[in-house]
Amino acid sequence: MIKKYLLYAFLSVTSVITLIPFIWMLGASFMFDGKASVFPPIFLPDPFTIIQYKILFERLNVWTNFFNSLILSTMVTVLYITFTSMAGYAFAKYRFKGKKFLFNLLLSSMIIPSQVTMLPLFLLLKSMGFINTYMAIIIPGLANIFGIFLIRQYCISIPDSLIEAARMDGATDFQIYRKVILPLAVPILVTLAIFSFLGTWNDFLWPLIALTDDSMYTLPVALANLMLEHTKDPELMMAGSVVTVIPVIIAFLALQKYYIKGIMMGSVKE
Amino acid sequence: MKIKNNINAAYFFLAPALSAIFIFFFIPVIAAFIMSFTDFDIYALGDLSTVRFIGINNYLKLFDDPLFYTALQNTFYFVIMAGPLSIAVSLGAALLLNSKLVKYKAIFRLSYFIPVVTTLVAVAIVWRFIYHPKFGIINYILSLVGIAPIDWLGDTATAMPAIVLMSVWKSFGYNMIIFIAGLQNIPEDLYEAASIEGATGWQKFRSITLPMLAPTTIFISLITMIGYFQFFAEPYIMTQGGPLNSTLSIVQYMYQEGFKWWNMGYSASIAFVFFFIILLGTIIQLKIQKSTE
């Protein structure tokens, strides 16, 4: 019995400790200038104000960055799901020459860290006129090997008889993919969608390189930039952090079942 | 597979993703490799004809570059400190949450997990203030037990440990989830049999849980190592690599050389050494995995 209460006490205390940075962030974001720079630190704003958010949105135009992040994350996710689901399905259910070789080549190149590609990718996109445009973020996010792999694993478990039956009914290959495979693959597609959305939203290094104007920045890049000018304004910076993390926390809470499943699936690859 | 095969359809489905991967991933990898043997710099950005092949000079220069060694050392220090710590914390959290005594697991799991999904840049900014020498929460807690304020991010001795602590906080929830899955795969009757023979909790942990979790642990070590090796935003936001380059990471050095000074040939050689180290680490871990099977 005592053991049980100790366990609960320990779990509760460590949970609160884990969440303290967020609690302080939220509290400080509703304080007037200078109120968060006190000793001992306080968590509850007194008086409460939304002036930091006003400064952020009205004077610093963070709306633009918010929309950049939202539009880019959405567009990347839609295209990514389309591209990877088609390729994953083909690897699962078609036979063609060089399939095994191609698939193994893709699998083994998962080890290459994306940072290796960044210099030539920058030059390539620059020569295409895409640096500092949405395309610079969308293009490298169109497909990745991890997504193709997960979808292939999922599609393998779809019975061939379903595909055969649809073909007997006169469905074309594309109709089979669209009407039979996609509906059955919804769980894995949701998993990959949330990975892709959060990944694009949270990404920092590549947007920092590929976007060069304030008005094109995604939220993390805008926030990092703001930090350099406002090192002494914790209240404003906390409001900026709240605006950046709230959407991902909401997206995660809404789809956490799929997210958690995705982590486990990613961890059982042979 | 009995499916009537339509090769054209297969190519139609594969073409978009594979062309994107070939053009915007494979070709850049090869190009980066070639670039690492050239003197590609800011002049080359304007006029490609100024690029010359210089053999392995970039790599030779790298091994003579004190800043590169600093970055390498910092990165290893970070991986070696944060990696095992993060794995230990994740395993501890997973064991507690897997206990049959605990109800409302979902709530605890959620609070441990939230840092994983949040934006690294945003939480690094929050932690910058948490480490504030005068007003930060950490120094406040330490003051309660009579420890004088520490300038966490401003001191070469504490800047890296501070970043390690923040990174462990940020990511232990991810590995915790994988550990929980691993724990749930251990057959219950193993524990029952051990109980009948009078094994203590610690003995059961040592001789059942740990060995059964070995494949999971190796996998987690691998992804943790690879992930931490690429750390960039933490020092970029919290310390800008300072003080005195004590938190400069490999990726940050690569970024600075490539995109701040436009020494792209040199930066590409850093990228390949970085890749080579990750590859080596992976091979070693996979060897360990083979030998445990």
Contacts between the chains, C-beta under 8 A, distances in Angstrom:
chain1	res1	chain2	res2	distance
A	3	B	101	6.9
A	4	B	101	4.8
A	7	B	96	6.7
A	7	B	99	6.5
A	7	B	101	5.7
A	7	B	102	6.2
A	8	B	102	7.2
A	10	B	96	7.2
A	11	B	96	6.2
A	11	B	97	7.7
A	11	B	102	6.8
A	11	B	108	4.8
A	12	B	108	7.8
A	14	B	93	7.8
A	14	B	112	7.7
A	15	B	107	7.5
A	15	B	108	5.4
A	15	B	111	3.9
A	15	B	112	6.8
A	16	B	111	7.8
A	18	B	111	5.4
A	18	B	112	5.7
A	18	B	114	7.4
A	18	B	115	6.6
A	18	B	169	6.9
A	19	B	111	5.4
A	19	B	114	6.9
A	20	B	137	6.8
A	21	B	115	7.8
A	21	B	123	6.5
A	21	B	126	4.9
A	21	B	127	6.5
A	21	B	130	6.1
A	21	B	169	7.6
A	22	B	114	7.0
A	22	B	118	7.8
A	22	B	126	7.7
A	24	B	126	7.2
A	24	B	129	7.9
A	24	B	130	7.1
A	24	B	137	6.4
A	25	B	126	4.8
A	28	B	129	7.6
A	36	B	129	7.4
A	36	B	135	7.4
A	37	B	132	7.7
A	37	B	134	7.5
A	37	B	135	4.8
A	38	B	135	6.2
A	39	B	134	6.4
A	39	B	135	5.4
A	39	B	140	6.7
A	40	B	140	5.0
A	40	B	143	8.0
A	41	B	135	6.1
A	41	B	136	7.2
A	41	B	137	5.1
A	41	B	140	5.4
A	82	B	16	7.5
A	83	B	16	4.9
A	83	B	17	4.2
A	83	B	20	6.4
A	84	B	17	5.8
A	86	B	13	4.2
A	86	B	14	7.3
A	86	B	16	6.4
A	86	B	17	6.5
A	87	B	13	6.2
A	87	B	14	5.2
A	87	B	16	7.4
A	87	B	17	3.7
A	87	B	18	6.4
A	89	B	13	6.0
A	90	B	9	7.9
A	90	B	10	4.9
A	90	B	13	3.8
A	90	B	14	4.8
A	91	B	14	7.7
A	93	B	1	7.2
A	93	B	3	6.2
A	94	B	3	7.5
A	94	B	5	6.2
A	94	B	6	7.6
A	94	B	7	7.6
A	94	B	9	6.9
A	94	B	10	3.7
A	94	B	13	7.4
A	95	B	1	6.5
A	95	B	3	8.0
A	95	B	5	5.2
A	95	B	10	7.8
A	96	B	5	7.5
A	96	B	7	5.2
A	96	B	10	4.6
A	96	B	11	7.2
A	97	B	7	8.0
A	102	B	18	7.8
A	106	B	21	7.3
A	109	B	25	7.7
A	109	B	26	7.2
A	109	B	29	7.8
A	111	B	278	7.0
A	111	B	279	6.2
A	111	B	282	5.9
A	112	B	25	7.9
A	112	B	29	5.8
A	112	B	275	6.5
A	113	B	226	7.4
A	113	B	230	6.0
A	113	B	274	7.1
A	113	B	275	6.1
A	113	B	278	6.0
A	114	B	25	8.0
A	115	B	230	6.5
A	115	B	251	5.6
A	115	B	254	6.6
A	115	B	271	6.1
A	115	B	274	6.9
A	116	B	28	7.7
A	116	B	29	5.7
A	116	B	32	5.5
A	116	B	271	4.7
A	116	B	272	7.0
A	116	B	274	7.4
A	116	B	275	5.2
A	117	B	24	7.6
A	117	B	25	5.9
A	117	B	28	3.7
A	117	B	29	5.6
A	117	B	32	6.4
A	118	B	28	7.7
A	118	B	258	7.3
A	118	B	271	7.6
A	119	B	28	7.8
A	119	B	31	8.0
A	119	B	32	5.6
A	119	B	35	6.3
A	119	B	258	5.3
A	119	B	264	5.0
A	119	B	267	5.9
A	119	B	268	5.5
A	119	B	271	7.0
A	120	B	27	7.3
A	120	B	28	3.9
A	120	B	29	8.0
A	120	B	31	3.6
A	120	B	32	5.2
A	120	B	35	6.5
A	121	B	24	6.3
A	121	B	28	4.6
A	122	B	259	7.4
A	123	B	31	7.9
A	123	B	45	7.9
A	123	B	264	7.7
A	124	B	23	8.0
A	124	B	24	7.3
A	124	B	27	7.6
A	124	B	28	6.6
A	124	B	31	7.8
A	139	B	20	7.3
A	139	B	24	5.7
A	140	B	24	5.4
A	140	B	25	7.8
A	142	B	16	7.6
A	142	B	17	7.3
A	142	B	20	4.1
A	142	B	24	7.4
A	143	B	16	7.3
A	143	B	17	3.8
A	143	B	18	7.8
A	143	B	20	4.7
A	143	B	21	5.6
A	144	B	21	7.4
A	145	B	21	6.9
A	148	B	17	6.2
A	160	B	1	6.1
A	160	B	2	5.9
A	160	B	3	5.6
A	163	B	3	5.9
A	164	B	2	6.8
A	164	B	3	6.7
A	167	B	3	7.9
A	167	B	4	6.6
A	173	B	6	5.5
A	173	B	9	3.5
A	173	B	12	7.4
A	173	B	13	7.8
A	174	B	9	7.5
A	174	B	12	7.7
A	177	B	13	6.8
A	198	B	117	5.9
A	201	B	119	6.9
A	202	B	117	8.0
A	202	B	118	7.7
A	202	B	119	4.6
A	202	B	120	6.2
A	202	B	121	7.8
A	204	B	120	6.5
A	204	B	121	5.3
A	204	B	232	7.4
A	204	B	233	4.7
A	204	B	236	7.8
A	205	B	232	5.4
A	205	B	233	7.1
A	205	B	251	7.1
A	205	B	255	6.9
A	208	B	255	8.0
A	209	B	255	7.5
A	209	B	259	5.4
A	219	B	119	7.3
A	220	B	119	5.6
A	220	B	120	7.6
A	220	B	121	3.9
A	220	B	122	7.1
A	220	B	233	7.8
A	221	B	121	7.9
A	223	B	121	5.5
A	223	B	122	6.2
A	223	B	125	6.6
A	224	B	121	5.4
A	224	B	233	7.8
A	224	B	236	7.0
A	224	B	237	5.9
A	227	B	125	5.6
A	227	B	128	7.7
A	227	B	237	6.4
A	234	B	129	4.7
A	234	B	132	7.8
A	234	B	135	8.0
A	237	B	125	5.4
A	237	B	129	7.3
A	238	B	125	7.9
A	238	B	126	6.9
A	238	B	129	7.6
A	240	B	122	7.5
A	240	B	125	7.5
A	241	B	119	7.9
A	241	B	122	3.9
A	241	B	123	7.3
A	241	B	125	5.4
A	241	B	126	5.6
A	244	B	119	4.9
A	244	B	121	7.2
A	244	B	122	4.3
A	245	B	118	4.5
A	245	B	119	5.4
A	245	B	122	5.0
A	245	B	123	7.3
A	248	B	117	5.6
A	248	B	118	6.0
A	248	B	119	6.2
A	249	B	114	6.7
A	249	B	117	6.9
A	249	B	118	6.6
A	252	B	114	7.8
A	252	B	117	4.4
A	256	B	110	7.4
A	256	B	113	8.0
A	259	B	117	7.3
A	260	B	113	8.0
A	260	B	177	5.8
A	263	B	174	6.6
A	263	B	177	5.1
A	263	B	178	6.4
A	264	B	177	6.9
A	264	B	178	6.8
A	264	B	181	4.8
A	267	B	178	4.7
A	267	B	181	7.0
A	267	B	216	7.5
A	267	B	219	6.0
A	267	B	220	7.9
A	267	B	223	8.0
